[in-house]
């Protein structure tokens, strides 16, 4: 559904200036209206930019999962190294 900044303000209860600021990187259609799903995601989730591109919620979740997995692997390797050092000291 294509909606205006006024509609987004009424639906979210946010000031139109706030709406304009949060959807500034989105491109409106030829009548100046925005896709409601994309605009609401930008308003509530924010526009995180990576390499100049909009990051959608599924992409943000994917990146977070990769970061958590990398952190867990690093932590596991660190714990294995510590345990190995502990075993060497006690032998």
Secondary structure as the mmCIF struct_conf table of DSSP 4:
data_model
#
loop_
_struct_conf.conf_type_id
_struct_conf.id
_struct_conf.beg_label_comp_id
_struct_conf.beg_label_asym_id
_struct_conf.beg_label_seq_id
_struct_conf.end_label_comp_id
_struct_conf.end_label_asym_id
_struct_conf.end_label_seq_id
STRN STRN1 UNK A 2 UNK A 3
HELX_RH_AL_P HELX_RH_AL_P1 UNK A 5 UNK A 12
HELX_RH_AL_P HELX_RH_AL_P2 UNK A 16 UNK A 22
TURN_TY1_P TURN_TY1_P1 UNK A 23 UNK A 25
BEND BEND1 UNK A 26 UNK A 26
HELX_LH_PP_P HELX_LH_PP_P1 UNK A 27 UNK A 28
TURN_TY1_P TURN_TY1_P2 UNK A 30 UNK A 31
BEND BEND2 UNK A 32 UNK A 32
STRN STRN2 UNK A 34 UNK A 35
HELX_RH_AL_P HELX_RH_AL_P3 UNK A 36 UNK A 45
STRN STRN3 UNK A 49 UNK A 50
TURN_TY1_P TURN_TY1_P3 UNK A 51 UNK A 52
STRN STRN4 UNK A 53 UNK A 54
HELX_RH_AL_P HELX_RH_AL_P4 UNK A 57 UNK A 90
#
